[in-house]
């Protein structure tokens, strides 16, 4: 009976979160599952281990004038209260930096995340998370050109632009919330995550010029990830992401085949091969290796859309590096949940 009540409450929380109005698009990764705090703060502490550190970088469109670079650095950990074995907390933080175009439009944010994770039983976990931080966005107009600098015969970069920006940078409070359901089988390699994350909950002002409604739209991220152990040495993973922000929509679907080449303790080695497809007509072949607690995932976005013939289908590389630390537990200390 209690489990049904908890599940009903969790479904209600998901419904409330999804009903927020999902209205500029935030940074995104093709390997979104390797940057969990960017898609859902409820995923803080949801991993097999005690401490997790992730570094991510994405570089795209170097062959066109609007190249952009994205970097993220994240840290999270578990905290197990001594009084209860029915719940645990997750704490973390994430730094993002993104720069694009001739204007050097850049966004940087530093956020803290936290999660409360309730163990319905040994195989099911319900999580709720929050995110709080500060973000700054700005640009540089020195490399930009405007119509007023064209006199009908030639372009004169010293002519007045005729533009009057109220601000070149603004800073705002970043907020977010999320919920996640985790299924973990008795085998640590079979699990599923289904969740929703919301960002810019306070819809902060994003005003460079005098606009009627300059507020930043809420971003909604719906995610699903399933990892299934097929044999002793072989797993498959399926993953999906749907993001909504104002008029923008993004859908990513993909999968990985995971082959364990060595399972000897201290020498565990795994090779992952797969791909993801984004509905904006990009495919991202993916290769990853894991050696013990160190994981490196690399992908390359290939453009299948309108720019393909003009720029040879070039998209951009994306790399994620992850390290998970698992502490040695004292004999009188309860073990950390494997999630």
Secondary structure as GFF3:
##gff-version 3
##sequence-region A 1 339
A	DSSP	alpha_helix	2	18	.	.	.	ID=ss1
A	DSSP	three_ten_helix	32	34	.	.	.	ID=ss2
A	DSSP	three_ten_helix	36	38	.	.	.	ID=ss3
A	DSSP	three_ten_helix	41	43	.	.	.	ID=ss4
A	DSSP	beta_strand	51	60	.	.	.	ID=ss5
A	DSSP	beta_strand	68	79	.	.	.	ID=ss6
A	DSSP	beta_strand	87	100	.	.	.	ID=ss7
A	DSSP	beta_strand	105	121	.	.	.	ID=ss8
A	DSSP	beta_strand	124	138	.	.	.	ID=ss9
A	DSSP	three_ten_helix	141	143	.	.	.	ID=ss10
A	DSSP	three_ten_helix	147	149	.	.	.	ID=ss11
A	DSSP	beta_strand	169	184	.	.	.	ID=ss12
A	DSSP	beta_strand	191	199	.	.	.	ID=ss13
A	DSSP	beta_strand	219	231	.	.	.	ID=ss14
A	DSSP	beta_strand	234	245	.	.	.	ID=ss15
A	DSSP	beta_strand	248	262	.	.	.	ID=ss16
A	DSSP	beta_strand	269	278	.	.	.	ID=ss17
A	DSSP	beta_strand	282	291	.	.	.	ID=ss18
A	DSSP	beta_strand	294	303	.	.	.	ID=ss19
A	DSSP	beta_strand	314	325	.	.	.	ID=ss20
###
